[in-house]
Amino acid sequence: MSKISSAGSFAKNQQRSCAAEGCDKPAPLQCPTCVKLGLPSTHYCGQECFQASWKVHNRLHKAKKAFKPPPFAYTGTLRPAFKTPQRKVTDPNIKLPDYALTGIPVGENEHRRAPFIKVYTKKERKGIRAACRLGREILDYAHSLVRPGITTEEIDRAVHEAIVSRGAYPSPLNYHNFPKSGTHLYMFH
């Protein structure tokens, strides 16, 4: 097992939390093997959490080392990349949408078949405004992360943490089985 190293500087005002299950302490240390393999940085609050998570965390290292792009007559330099695992929302205080576990947006499908247009209450409209404001803040935050050399995986991780830290669910996550929080998709497309 390798020792964890100091993570260096983070995006302004972004404090990462420990990746160990059940620990949400600030995490200034990162896994050096993840850095060496080019995996998204996994941060821990200390050596104890890192060691406790090692058995599960090391599977990611083994999967990355075992990844071989499919044989194909590629025409350029672009190649398939190792796909990191799907993000999770573990905070029990965050209300999960109906598609969070299955990937199927049942409520949305039912709403599309309705023969009428829903009129929202004052409280629902207030909630929609708050969600839109949060969405704008998150997009601005994601935009501030963009720089040469940063990967969309790193942006996605930071955006995911920012959304969850505000008590919200990243809406693209598991929507029709999409594996990431996906805000960077809106920025670049």
C-alpha positions as CSV (number, residue, x, y, z in Angstrom):
1,M,0.0,0.0,0.0
2,S,1.3,3.4,-0.9
3,K,1.3,6.4,1.4
4,I,-0.8,9.4,0.6
5,S,0.7,12.7,-0.4
6,S,-0.3,16.4,0.0
7,A,-2.9,17.4,-2.6
8,G,-1.5,20.9,-3.3
9,S,-3.8,23.7,-4.1
10,F,-7.5,23.3,-4.9
11,A,-9.8,25.5,-6.9
12,K,-10.6,28.7,-5.0
13,N,-12.8,28.1,-2.0
14,Q,-13.3,24.4,-2.9
15,Q,-12.6,22.2,0.0
16,R,-12.7,18.5,-0.9
17,S,-14.2,16.0,1.6
18,C,-12.7,12.6,2.5
19,A,-13.5,9.8,0.1
20,A,-13.7,7.2,2.9
21,E,-17.2,6.0,3.5
22,G,-18.9,7.7,6.4
23,C,-16.2,10.4,6.7
24,D,-16.9,14.0,5.5
25,K,-13.8,15.7,7.1
26,P,-11.7,18.1,4.9
27,A,-9.3,16.0,2.8
28,P,-6.0,17.6,2.1
29,L,-4.2,14.4,1.0
30,Q,-4.6,12.4,-2.2
31,C,-3.8,8.9,-3.4
32,P,-0.4,9.0,-5.3
33,T,-1.2,5.9,-7.3
34,C,-4.3,7.6,-8.7
35,V,-2.1,10.6,-9.7
36,K,0.5,8.3,-11.3
37,L,-2.1,6.3,-13.3
38,G,-3.9,9.5,-14.4
39,L,-7.1,8.6,-12.5
40,P,-9.2,11.3,-11.0
41,S,-7.7,12.4,-7.7
42,T,-9.1,10.6,-4.7
43,H,-8.7,12.6,-1.5
44,Y,-8.5,11.5,2.2
45,C,-8.4,13.3,5.5
46,G,-5.6,11.1,6.8
47,Q,-3.7,7.8,6.6
48,E,-6.3,6.0,8.8
49,C,-9.1,6.6,6.3
50,F,-6.8,5.8,3.4
51,Q,-5.9,2.5,4.9
52,A,-9.5,1.7,5.8
53,S,-10.5,2.3,2.2
54,W,-7.5,0.7,0.5
55,K,-9.0,-2.7,-0.3
56,V,-12.0,-1.2,-2.2
57,H,-10.0,1.8,-3.6
58,N,-7.2,-0.4,-5.0
59,R,-9.7,-2.1,-7.3
60,L,-9.9,1.1,-9.3
61,H,-6.1,1.0,-9.7
62,K,-6.3,-2.7,-10.9
63,A,-9.1,-1.9,-13.4
64,K,-7.2,1.0,-14.8
65,K,-4.0,-1.1,-15.2
66,A,-6.0,-3.9,-16.9
67,F,-7.7,-1.5,-19.4
68,K,-6.8,-2.1,-23.0
69,P,-8.4,-0.1,-25.8
70,P,-10.3,-2.3,-28.2
71,P,-8.4,-3.3,-31.4
72,F,-9.4,-1.0,-34.2
73,A,-7.7,0.6,-37.1
74,Y,-7.7,4.2,-35.6
75,T,-7.1,7.0,-38.1
76,G,-5.9,9.6,-35.6
77,T,-4.3,9.9,-32.2
78,L,-7.6,9.8,-30.2
79,R,-8.2,6.6,-28.3
80,P,-10.9,5.3,-26.0
81,A,-10.2,6.0,-22.3
82,F,-10.7,4.1,-19.1
83,K,-14.2,4.9,-17.8
84,T,-14.3,5.7,-14.1
85,P,-17.1,4.4,-11.9
86,Q,-20.4,6.1,-11.6
87,R,-20.7,8.9,-9.0
88,K,-22.9,8.3,-5.9
89,V,-24.9,10.6,-3.6
90,T,-24.6,9.2,-0.1
91,D,-26.1,12.1,1.9
92,P,-29.3,10.8,3.4
93,N,-30.7,14.4,3.7
94,I,-30.7,14.8,-0.1
95,K,-34.0,13.8,-1.8
96,L,-33.3,11.5,-4.6
97,P,-35.3,11.7,-7.9
98,D,-37.2,8.7,-9.1
99,Y,-34.5,7.8,-11.6
100,A,-31.6,7.9,-9.1
101,L,-31.6,4.1,-8.6
102,T,-33.2,2.7,-11.8
103,G,-32.1,5.3,-14.4
104,I,-35.8,5.5,-15.6
105,P,-37.5,8.9,-15.1
106,V,-41.0,7.5,-14.3
107,G,-42.5,10.9,-13.2
108,E,-41.2,12.7,-16.3
109,N,-42.7,10.0,-18.6
110,E,-46.1,10.2,-16.8
111,H,-46.0,14.0,-17.0
112,R,-45.4,13.8,-20.8
113,R,-48.6,11.7,-21.3
114,A,-50.8,14.1,-19.2
115,P,-53.6,15.8,-21.3
116,F,-53.1,19.1,-19.5
117,I,-50.5,21.7,-18.6
118,K,-49.6,21.7,-14.9
119,V,-50.0,25.0,-13.1
120,Y,-47.5,25.3,-10.3
121,T,-48.3,26.7,-6.9
122,K,-46.5,29.7,-5.5
123,K,-44.4,27.4,-3.3
124,E,-43.4,25.2,-6.3
125,R,-42.5,28.3,-8.4
126,K,-40.3,29.5,-5.5
127,G,-38.5,26.1,-5.5
128,I,-38.0,26.2,-9.3
129,R,-36.4,29.7,-9.0
130,A,-34.1,28.4,-6.2
131,A,-33.1,25.4,-8.4
132,C,-32.4,27.7,-11.4
133,R,-30.3,30.0,-9.2
134,L,-28.3,27.0,-7.9
135,G,-27.9,25.8,-11.5
136,R,-26.5,29.1,-12.5
137,E,-24.1,29.2,-9.6
138,I,-22.8,25.7,-10.4
139,L,-22.3,26.5,-14.1
140,D,-20.4,29.6,-13.1
141,Y,-18.3,27.5,-10.7
142,A,-17.7,24.9,-13.4
143,H,-16.6,27.6,-15.8
144,S,-14.1,28.9,-13.3
145,L,-12.4,25.5,-13.2
146,V,-11.7,25.4,-17.0
147,R,-8.1,25.8,-17.8
148,P,-5.6,24.0,-20.1
149,G,-4.7,20.6,-18.8
150,I,-7.8,20.0,-16.6
151,T,-9.9,16.9,-17.5
152,T,-13.6,16.8,-17.7
153,E,-13.4,14.1,-15.0
154,E,-11.8,16.6,-12.6
155,I,-14.5,19.2,-13.5
156,D,-17.2,16.6,-13.0
157,R,-15.9,15.6,-9.6
158,A,-15.6,19.2,-8.4
159,V,-19.1,20.0,-9.7
160,H,-20.6,16.9,-8.1
161,E,-19.0,17.8,-4.8
162,A,-20.3,21.4,-5.1
163,I,-23.8,20.3,-5.8
164,V,-24.0,17.8,-3.1
165,S,-22.4,20.2,-0.6
166,R,-25.4,22.5,-1.2
167,G,-27.8,19.8,-0.4
168,A,-28.9,19.1,-4.0
169,Y,-28.9,16.1,-6.3
170,P,-26.9,16.5,-9.6
171,S,-29.8,16.0,-12.0
172,P,-27.9,14.4,-14.9
173,L,-26.6,11.7,-12.5
174,N,-28.2,8.3,-13.6
175,Y,-30.8,10.1,-15.8
176,H,-31.3,7.4,-18.4
177,N,-28.2,5.7,-16.8
178,F,-25.8,8.6,-17.4
179,P,-22.9,7.8,-15.1
180,K,-21.7,11.3,-14.1
181,S,-23.0,14.6,-12.8
182,G,-22.6,16.0,-16.3
183,T,-22.6,19.8,-15.8
184,H,-19.5,20.0,-17.9
185,L,-21.5,18.7,-20.9
186,Y,-23.7,21.9,-20.8
187,M,-20.6,24.0,-20.7
188,F,-18.9,22.5,-23.8
189,H,-21.8,21.6,-26.1
